[in-house]
């Protein structure tokens, strides 16, 4: 083992040790570099456009129109609830903790690239026969593994990719949370609207029941019509508490999504308000842009990069590792003598470790990481295909509900007119009660279907925004995933 010596209080080293150190430092420059972006990703065929031929793409639209899409729904209360959820939701806080953990793990891994230095001190008292003696020493110990074949650099690259994946997962949680809050809010307003419809129809049916009672007392109709009217009114009345119960549960869900206790929003959301209306213009991106916008695709890509770096790390474990270590200290018989130059001692050790026989463990570990890379690649391909499907499905549903709603408006208006005419003619004795009963049922069904479809149309836009990756800005990953500098 080469050892440092001191002459005239100056440190000198044998030439072989110094040469070994210089060779090791030169070889360190050959460490493996990180893979370029996109390395290891499977080749996938991405369509140039979405299926509906009438779509208009706006690649140059304001990025904030997609990043804050809920503001385009024209409902300040909805926008406030989404912003509150993004600040206080517990699932989002958990994802933020996961990101901080990934950053800390990255910093711990990166520390292995730098030399480690420690300090030590000791005091010893010994006796030999009648003689006693003291010995004092203090010093610094240092060691450094020279990353010649890139094993440590690959570990850091894997950690960097894990940080990026954690950041993308966090942003994906934001996207899902914003959509979930909006969908729950839309459902709440839809239930309120359906409750108004049910109560309005109940009032009309109760009025018809009163007319039927009068006509029966006058001998103009039978008790059969009265019982039919009572049954119809009771069935509608039974819908009211069911809608009220669903309304309360939806308020509770919104409160929990915003990080509050279930009853916190009861007073705030007690008053009825219309369902938010989606804007006519839609900032729709081409498929390739959408894939770059979606955080789940970015996270899957980062996991491929991490797996690729782990393969490189496992492969580098097959090659020799180099380490430099040394110590520098003071030793004397008294504490005061520690400051004298003659008490200085030091040593330098250069070592090499070569795996020879390990029963195939290193190669097996390499195969483990290679299969991990293959799994990450397959997961990436699956994530891309799922993303494309979600957008296509959202567009198809949006197109279908948009085509239905105009016809449902016509049906609801016609059903209301028919119910009014039937009730008037029944009062005059021009039609039988069965006609009144049928028109009232049709009116309730048509109005309820129209309200549900109007809410569904807005919800379709929300699901499309989510499928497009709306709710965040992709540049956030580049800044937020950077290693912490404390």
Secondary structure, 3 states (H helix, E strand, C coil): CCCCEEECCEEECCHHHHHHHHHHHHHHCCCCCCCCCCCCCCCCCCCCCCCCCCCCECCCCCHHHHHCHHHHHCCHHHHHHHHHHHHHCHHHHHHHHHHHHHHHHHHHHHHHHCCEEEEEEEEEEEEECCEEEEEEEEEEEEEEEECCCCHHHHHHHHHHHHHHHHHHHHHHHHHHHHHHHHHHHHHHHHHHHHHHHHHHHHHHHHHHHHHHHHHHHCCCCCHHHHHHHHHHHHHHHHHHHHHHHHHHHHHHHHHHHCCCCCCCCCCCCCCCCCCCCCCCCCCECCHHHHHHHCHHHHHHHHHHHHHHHHHHHHHHCCCCEEEEEEEEEEEECCCHHHHCHHHEEEEEEEEEECCCCCCCHHHHHHHHHHHHHHHHHHHHHHHHHHHHHHHHHHHHHHHHHHHHHHHHHHHHHHHHHHHHHHHHHHHCCCCCHHHHHHHHHHHHHHHHHHHHHHHHHHHHHHHHHHHCCCCCCCHHHHHHCCCCCC
